[in-house]
Amino acid sequence: MTAFVSIIRVTLRQLVGRKRAVGFGLLSLIPAGLLLAASRARDVEGIDTDLGALVVTPYFSVVLPLIALIFAGSALSDERRDKTLSFLVLRPIGRLQIVVAKTLAATAASTMFVVVCATLLCVSYVVVGGEINVLPSIVVGGTMACVLYCSVFVLLGYLTTRPTIVGLLYVLLIENALVEELPRISSISPWRVGLAATIDMMPQSFPARAILGAIGNLAPSMPSALGATVVTAVVAVGISTILLSRTDSV
């Protein structure tokens, strides 16, 4: 087993403990439960609207960033807190590989729960009369948002000893407050980038235009969202690598 793969496996075990698995598992049930509750209060014809609303909130704007923040913020932050980062960087593995391995592990852990959440939501949608063909677009958009959040929050976890607090402030004040007032800066919101990809990929039969307002000035374009995801991830990983190379890790 290579050192790169070993770091990914160890990090996954560190990130996904029993308490987190249970907590995030329960969190993943919330959107599906809300959709089932909504179906009891209205006709089947209105379930499309309910699904669209729940895809925006809480799936994209609450559940996804919270899960990614916890996992990615801990990937390097826990190593510094436990004084184990210095031992890690002394191993015969490049700093870039360390950062990439940590980012991949955080992304894998986050995406796992995000996919579970999306699947449960879509199963509930099918139960109340919808179609399962909306699942791929929600999963793809959610995965892109996870990559964006994790690449940035891994960097944040290295820069500060309080990544969870700083990340929550960003999500609450910047993404969910400032961006709503200034839609032209919607591109700095990872969940809106992922949602833009989802809207573009939604089946033609689904009234995705009803949730266009949630992405601000972003175009509902999967290629644009993919490009933004790749560029952001490369830049964030690059900055993390440089900082890890130049900063005392003890």
N, C-alpha and C positions, 0 to 999 in steps of 0.2 A: 504494500500500500504506500503510495507516495505521500509526502508531507502535506501537499495541497489537499488531497482527499481526506487525509487524517484531520486536518484543521476543520474542514467542513463538517465531518461527522462529530467531532468533539463539540463544536459550536452548536450544532443542532441539539445534541443531548443537553447542553447547558441552557439553551434557550427554551426548549419545549419540556418543561417540567410538568409534574402531575397537576399542580395547582393552576398553572397557565392553561394546560390542556382542558381542564374542566371549566375554568372561567371563560376562555374564549369559545369553547364549545357551546356553553349556555348563551354567550353573546351572539353566536351565529344563528341561534334559534329565533332571535327577536324579530327580524324582518318577516320570516315565514309565519310566525305567530300573529303578527300585525295584519298580514294579508288575509289570513283565515278569519280573523276577527272582523275585518272590513267586509268580507264577503257575506257575513251574516246580517250586515246592516244595509246592504244595497243589492240591486239586481246584478246578474252576471254581466250585463252589458257594460257596467261601470268598473269591472275588475281591471281592465287594461289601464285605466286612469290610476287606480290604486297601485298597481304594480309599478307604473312609471314613477309615481311619487315615492314609493318605498325604495326603488333603485337609487334615487337621488338621496333621500333621507329615510332611514339611517344607513343604508348599505354603503354608498360611496362617500358620503360626507362625515360619517361618524364611525361606523364599524371598521371600515378599511383603514383609515388613518390611525385609529387607536391601536389596532393590532400591529400595523407596520411600525409605529412609533415605539411600542414596547420592545418588540424583537430587535429592530435595527439599532435603537438607542443603546441596547445592552451589549451588542456584539463586541465592540471595542471598549466601551465604558467599563464593563465588568472586569475585563482584563486589567485595566489600569487600576481600578479600585482594589482588586485582589492582589496587586503587585506581581502578576504573572506575565504581563506584556513584555517585560525585559527578557524573560526566558524564551518567549515565543520568537522574538526578533533575533535571538542568538542562534536559532536553528538554521541549518543550511537551506534556507528558502528566501527568495526575494521579497522585499516589502510589498511590491505590486501583487504578488501571489497571495500574500497574507490578507491584504485589503480585499482582493477579489473573492477569496475564500470566505471571508467574514460576510461580505455583501451577499454572496450566493446563498449562504446558510440562512441569513436573516430573510432574504427574499423567498426562499423555499418554505421556511416556517410560516411566514405571513401568507403566502399564496395558498398554502394548504387550507388554512382556516377560511380564507376569502372564497375559495372554490366551494368549500363545504357550505358556507353561508349562501352563496349564489345558487347552489344546487337545491338546498332546502327551500329557498324562496321560490324557485321555479317549479319544484314539486308541488308546493302549495298552490301555485298558479294553475297547474294542471288539474289539481283536485277540484278547484272551484270553476273549472271550465275553460282554462286557457290552453296554450300549446307549449310544448317543451322546446320549440325551435328558438325561443328567446335566450336560452341558456348560453350557447357559445359566445354570443356578443357580450353578454354580461361578464362571463369568465375572462374573455380576452381583454376587455377594458379594465377589469379589476386587476388582472395580472400586470398590465402596463403601469397602473397606478402604484402597485406594490413595488415594482422595480424603481420607479421614481422616488417614492418615499424612502425605500430602504437605502438606496445609494446616497441620498442626502442625509438621512438620519444616522447612518453609520459614521459619516463625517462629523455630524453634530455630537455623536457620542464620544468621539475622540477629542473634540474641542472643549467640551464642558463636562463637569462632573454631575450636572443636573439635566441630562438630555430629555428626560420625560417632561419636566416642567417647561423647559424652553420649547420643546416640540408642541406641547399642548397650547402654549401661548401663540405659537405660529398658526396652528390649526384654527384656534378659536378667534383670534384677533385679526390675523392676516387673511386666511382663507375664507372664514365664515362671517367676517364683518367688513374688512376693508375691500375685499374683492367684490362683495355684493354692492358696495357703494361706488366702486370704480371698476366696472366690467371690462374696461380696456386692459387691465392687468391680469385677466383671467389665466393667462399662460403660466403664471407663477403658482398656480394651484394644481398639484398633481392629480387630485381626484377629479377635477374638471377636465383635465387632459384625457384621463381614462374614460370618463363619461362621454366625451366627444367621440372617441373611438367606438364606444358601445352604441351610441345613437346612429352612427354611420353604418354599423353592421346589423342593426336590428332588421328583422323581416319586414317586408313592405306592408304586410297586413297589420303590423303593430303601429299605433299612433304615436311614434316617437317624437313627433313635432311638438307634442304637448309639454315635453320637458326640455325643449331647446333653450328656454330662458335660463336654466340652471348653469349652462356653460358660458354665460356672458358673451363676450365678443369672439370666442373661439368658433372655428368652423367645425361642423360635425364630420371630421375626416380621419379615417383610420391611418392612412399613410402619414399625415402630418403629426398625429399623436405618436406614431411609432418613431418618427424622426426625432421629435422632441424627447422621447424617452431615451433613445440611444445616446443622443448628444449629452443630455443631462447626466446620465449614468457614467459616461466616459469622463466628463469633466469632474464630477464628484469623486470618482475613484482616483483620478489623477491627482487631485488636490490632497486627498487622504494619503496617497502614497508618498507624495513630497513631504507632507508634514510628519509622517511616520519615519521618514528617512532622516529628517533634520532635527527632530525633537528628541530630547533625552527620554527614553522609555521607562526608566526606573521609577 
